[in-house]
Amino acid sequence: MMKKAFALAAWTFAGFFAALFSGCADSEPQSRVAVIEAMHKTLESVNDTETADAAAASYAKLVETVEKFPEVTQAEKEHAEIVVGAWLGQIHRLEKEDYYGSETLKKALGLKQ
């Protein structure tokens, strides 16, 4: 009986924390590195013209927010280099695919004025 009570308490506790933190994934990024990670993930989702057009709006919004955060600290530097490399890799991938023909994404990336 004690094992069942303990298991129930563990599941309840896990459920509470899942509910408590479930909104964190969709919240605004809290650092410059987090914004760049979000930019990378946005570009990573692009696989055709439709997704490129859809990603452009999200990407443009992230570009507007990146400057409001302070520069990367020394402690974040190694992680930031990895994140920036992945982000640039996505831009290179999209360049090879001609941005799936999306003029909207080209504009969001600053390629069209």
Order of alpha helices (4+ residues) and beta strands (2+ residues): alpha-alpha-alpha-alpha-alpha
